[in-house]
Every structure is written in structure tokens, then in C-alpha cells.
Amino acid sequence: MARQDTTPTRSDLPSPDGPVRTCVGCRQRAARRELLRLVVGTHDGRPAVVPDPTGSAAGRGAHLHPTTACYELAVRRKAFARALRAAGGQGLTTDAVATYLTRVPDSRDRTPGPDA
């Protein structure tokens, strides 16, 4: 009788940084805490992709590096509707995400201060 290998594969092993998610913009994998969670909600009374910085909103989520470069790449690739599996997703607006990214600068976009 052949013996089956029960050793977990590399992707099954827990990450030391916690759960890993893929950015819908650049498609790079990163720790969940480094990414901004996005969900389908409403913005100005219309269905929209909205940021969920606490990660507690109900529904399917997508993750994005909180940078304008990844945001623009995701918009260009039309990745939000696909990742969120939104019915009629072509009508989703992403204005709330763009506004959020301009108001909350990412620490990776900032230059280190003199005490760094």
C-alpha cells in the first residue's frame, strides 16, 4: 500500500505576518494588515466600491495597497467589479476609494523624517 504524503504544502503553512491577501491593483501578495479592504456599498446614493479600513463591513471584500499607483492600476484593469463579484459591476463608481487615498496618505509614500 502506497503511503500518502501529509506534509503541508508551503501555501498551507501559517505566515508569520498573519493572513496573506493579493492586491487587486498590482497583484502582489502582502500581509492583510498592509492592505486596504474594499467592499461594495453606496456613495452619493449609487452602488460604489468603498474603503473598509477596519475590515469589519459585511460582504465580500477585495484588498488594495493604499497607494494611488495600485488604485490607478486596478481602475485601468477594471479589477474592482471582478474581484468583488458585483452584479452589474460596470456601473460601480470608485470615487470613495480615490477620496480616501488622497485624505489618508500611506506611510510608504512619505519620506522619512530627520529622526528616522
Secondary structure, DSSP 8 states (H G I E B T S, - for coil): ---------GGGS--TTS-EEEBTTT--EEEGGGSEEEEEEEETTEEEEEEETTS--SS--EEE-SSHHHHHHHHHHTHHHHHHT-TTGGG-B-HHHHHHHHHS--TTTS---TT-
